């Protein structure tokens, strides 16, 4: 459907409207509604401006001055949803939310032109656009409580559940949150999106929480235009999919502003008063196709297209005003033309605005690092009395040397004691204390409000973390196994990692995702409990990937990650080697070489591990073995045997897989001129590929070799030894490299 057709239909239809008897604008615009004539007039202007922004988007695209034409035409009824909410209610909006955004902007006391300019600056990729700064066209603004969302289908629903959860949890914990204590969260999406796994996860998590009596103030708004690009949504499907235990279902005609407003007011009242979710189902239409390049006639009949045009919400609101005697048709048409000219003039100005002009400028908000502040915050401990209480008088620094698992447990306890906004959660982490006992005892010490179990859904776990992080809590979710993380990777890739980028740092996702990782477990599990794939994480811009091997490193690095999350909004993934959790010995049975004492707070500053700093063992001048994770223990054992043969070896534990410790790597490589990379990940997409590239890019001219695990999934039992990197392979490769 061409924009000319939509505009012509509007002007021709409005010109035939007959004015009714004049109503008091302070009274309902028609019988049976709570929408007053005055508010109807205001919302009509926001609907009209949204429509004209869609016209401007296509006009700009034709001139090659605009870059986005997915519009809101037909969905302008969402202005009523904004009107029913408060401007402080956090909103996660889909890409047809133009009228909502403009109405929210006005609610917050801004003049209409400001909201219009925001959108046009986004359409033209202007550097000074207030949310993404020309990086993407999104609806968002830090002053409007609108959290920007990309067009990844339905990926924001798990986060929306997390935001609603965080509103209540911040109040329960008595810590400052990002939103008022009586706020509610709202997220909008289309009918096609309801079928996506992320949407199902969000809806199921909301129902699951409510079913157990947990407060969850969340308004789901499905704007149902009956079609996803070209695929029709079966009649009745949205309602059938929406009806879930604990979620109230309310439906209305989203093309009828008064009906949409009444339904939205009812829905918002239910959510705000009962602190329980509502699914608001608004029937809408889609005008002008999916986007500017979409030719609807290829998959829709002219009768179907015409039927949508007859339901045009802009025409229907105009009729509502005219029939209430609140405006004459000719004045309405004059307003249309005047506003059209005004919007196109602002569009022309926006097209002349400066654009992003360098890679440095574009990448600036991806992952801001504040190493000095992190180094200052990381050593912070709770007051002595609070630590005594947290550890029931048995301070960990007075205990015997610890395993990796024990060190992580004590560090989490220390962090919970010092950061009241911190929460630890995941599958089995509370009463059980995790599959491997890493979180054992934490719930008993800090309560179920701060250490709790979740349902078995990684998208839900990460969604809770995303919502908590953007709401100024400090979430530490656990993913039970590395292989399970891939079930929900888009929550990190498409949501967590992009938020700072698409909001110029106005919104961030401080979080530390703990993951039981890697292989080499003895006598347990095959592939899904032994996984060595981290390539999908390493190519996510800005993500911090920590990979501690030793207990003392794990403590220091976990404190660093928590400080980075608090100070810079960093998204950190903390990969914990399962096979080393309970390892005690290094070379010989009983030597205790893999244990380490827990450092007292007085030594935390001197033992601080900055992001991107490696750890070196030995001072040999013949060979540098570069490794991480399980490879550290294997390489140290191999290095001892090589030393006994007369070779001088040093082992470099990278500790950080992103960003890689390039300076330490190059320094260690140059000291020997021979580098062997012992990499437990798969040969293709291995961490070692990045290490080799960094060495060559830095001008290293010495010898390089690498040994990795095979390009295979990991089988059950002893068969795993045939595809995983071994100590013997490290030794053989070292001898080959040394000649």
Secondary structure as UniProt FT lines:
FT   HELIX           3..15
FT   TURN            25..26
FT   TURN            31..32
FT   HELIX           37..62
FT   TURN            63..64
FT   TURN            73..74
FT   TURN            76..77
FT   HELIX           78..84
FT   TURN            87..88
FT   STRAND          91..92
FT   TURN            95..96
FT   HELIX           98..107
FT   TURN            108..109
FT   HELIX           112..123
FT   TURN            124..125
FT   TURN            127..128
FT   TURN            130..134
FT   TURN            142..145
FT   STRAND          146..147
FT   TURN            153..155
FT   HELIX           156..173
FT   TURN            181..182
FT   STRAND          185..190
FT   HELIX           192..195
FT   HELIX           197..211
FT   TURN            212..213
FT   STRAND          218..224
FT   STRAND          227..228
FT   TURN            229..230
FT   STRAND          231..232
FT   TURN            235..236
FT   HELIX           237..242
FT   TURN            245..246
FT   STRAND          247..253
FT   TURN            254..255
FT   HELIX           257..274
FT   STRAND          278..283
FT   TURN            292..293
FT   HELIX           296..298
FT   HELIX           302..310
FT   HELIX           313..323
FT   TURN            324..325
FT   HELIX           329..351
FT   HELIX           359..363
FT   TURN            364..366
FT   HELIX           371..378
FT   HELIX           384..390
FT   TURN            391..393
FT   HELIX           396..398
FT   HELIX           404..418
FT   TURN            420..421
FT   STRAND          422..426
FT   TURN            427..428
FT   TURN            435..436
FT   TURN            438..441
FT   HELIX           442..446
FT   TURN            448..450
FT   STRAND          451..453
FT   HELIX           458..470
FT   TURN            471..472
FT   STRAND          474..479
FT   HELIX           482..485
FT   HELIX           486..488
FT   HELIX           491..496
FT   HELIX           497..499
FT   HELIX           501..503
FT   TURN            504..505
FT   STRAND          511..518
FT   HELIX           527..529
FT   HELIX           535..538
FT   TURN            541..542
FT   STRAND          544..546
FT   HELIX           551..568
FT   STRAND          571..577
FT   HELIX           578..580
FT   TURN            581..582
FT   TURN            589..590
FT   TURN            593..594
FT   HELIX           601..603
FT   TURN            604..607
FT   TURN            611..612
FT   STRAND          615..617
FT   STRAND          623..627
FT   HELIX           630..644
FT   TURN            645..646
FT   STRAND          649..653
FT   STRAND          656..658
FT   HELIX           662..672
FT   STRAND          674..682
FT   TURN            684..685
FT   HELIX           687..697
FT   TURN            698..699
FT   STRAND          703..709
FT   HELIX           717..722
FT   HELIX           727..738
//
